[in-house]
């Protein structure tokens, strides 16, 4: 493909006839066609009017597979914004993220988007006699909201510079990854304020932190350490960080995450263009102890669509992550993050709360943040019931009283349908050869408590001794059972350990004493 090609047609395999018809009246047309699985389809027959393109699709997996085609199309176009006109299918929200890019990213603003085809998600569900589900909610929403008109701005408009921002980073006894995080901030621009909230770290870790931020390689950013002598937890630490800066805008970053180059400037530009109160970004998970390859690294792409989609937000976080740009005044107006011990998903709650209060939230649908996936992330330990109760309380404020219990009912129904419970039900078969042996459950989070609930039904055939969790200092009990750290656990002879986790199980098993011969896993 050469840079003289200025027209792109993007559609689905079933729309090939329409794509050929559009191209017949144009010249130098490129086309990208997707099949029903979100894979690029290149027809075998030639058409002199169309150059069918194949784009790279191997970099990311997707949390919502139905967003594979629209998100990868948007990412490809973001890197190659050379088209003047884009003819895009309406079906299944193929152009939703393209439209989001045109709104929020300066070098994509010149696109003239034309639409063809029909909205058909709702019709497909009716034809198949299927009730609308999570996938249908998402596709229907982005189908309906991808053709909004762009707001026309006047010449005199707000300007947000990097020097107007403060980056808030909570820190607790984890120095190993922070140099990578600070290095990614070094690439964003000069005179950036960085507030590191030291959340009751050990004296040794505090000294390491002081030495790190004093290094000359970080001299172009202003780093301030704010200490707390008592443990605050990540959300309270973020609130403390916001209170300690006088910058007008704040961006939250964890101490092991990596920002893509130019991410903050793109967020500033989007806030100006959209006159937004919050700018969220897509992000990718990555594994390992180093830094990701921004262009070629593998990861899971997490896309967000719109903070006003409250129906989808009942089922999953579709509105944003913790790393987002906020107007400080708006953050303080709603009293920041709501903090309950081990009740996570605070990013979801905050952005939904802002949306329900009428604040404008916009999204850049490009992975500008790389989230390091480790077995010790707080997200692995959150108590989901407590977290969702806080979300349900938000909905109660905007729903009629007669529908106040609807959010909890929807959440409960979805939760009961998860395949995890089928895995737990198989424990009875796995435990039969070990009946009457002492049982230890590794994991005090949501899955661990579900396992304990199931095991209690098997009494007196099973004997539960203790629950093991690395956060035993905070979670003293799970149901009525004592929670201890692995290093403090004294195992009885013939002990059986149930790993109540579906991730990083190999690492957990390798940390168990070599004397433990009986380990039951839920991931196999």
Secondary structure, DSSP 8 states (H G I E B T S, - for coil): --TT--EEEEEEGGGHHHHHHHHHTSSSEEEEEE-TTS-B---SS--TTEEE------SEEESSGGGHHHHHHHHHHHH----SEEEEE-GGGTTHHHHHHHHH-GGGTT-EEEEES---HHHHHHHTT----HHHHHHHHHHHTS--------SS-----GGGEEEEEEESS--TTHHHHHHHHHTT-SSEEEEEEEES--HHHHHHHHHHHTSGGGTTEEEEEEEESS---HHHHHHHHHHT---SEEEE--TT-EE-TTHHHHHHHHHHHHT-SEEEEEEEEE-SSS---TTT--EEEE----TT-HHHHTTS--S--S-EEEEHHHHHHTTS----TT---HHHHHHHHHHHTT--EEEEEEEEEEEE--TT-GGGT--HHHHHHHHHHHHHHHS-GGGTTHHHHHHHHHHHTSTHHHHHHTHHHHHGGGTTSEEEEE--SHHHHHHHHHHHHTTTS-EEEEEE-TTTTT--EETTEEEE-GGG----TT-EEEE--SSSHHHHHHHS-TT--EEEES--
